[in-house]
């Protein structure tokens, strides 16, 4: 399990883009998002760097 904070994620559209970016790396990833705290929890077998890169390329770089 990985946890990311994405300050630029502020609305439902953002949530959709973030979820899609993660699932393009791992279609079976389980993504849980708490928009109010800008937190994303990902359950995946992929490595953290792959998820981080996908989020950054989608325009939502994690801190």
Secondary structure, 3 states (H helix, E strand, C coil): CEEEECCCCCCHHHHHHHHHHHHHHCCCCEEEEEHHHCEEEEECCCCHHHHHHHHHHCCCCCC
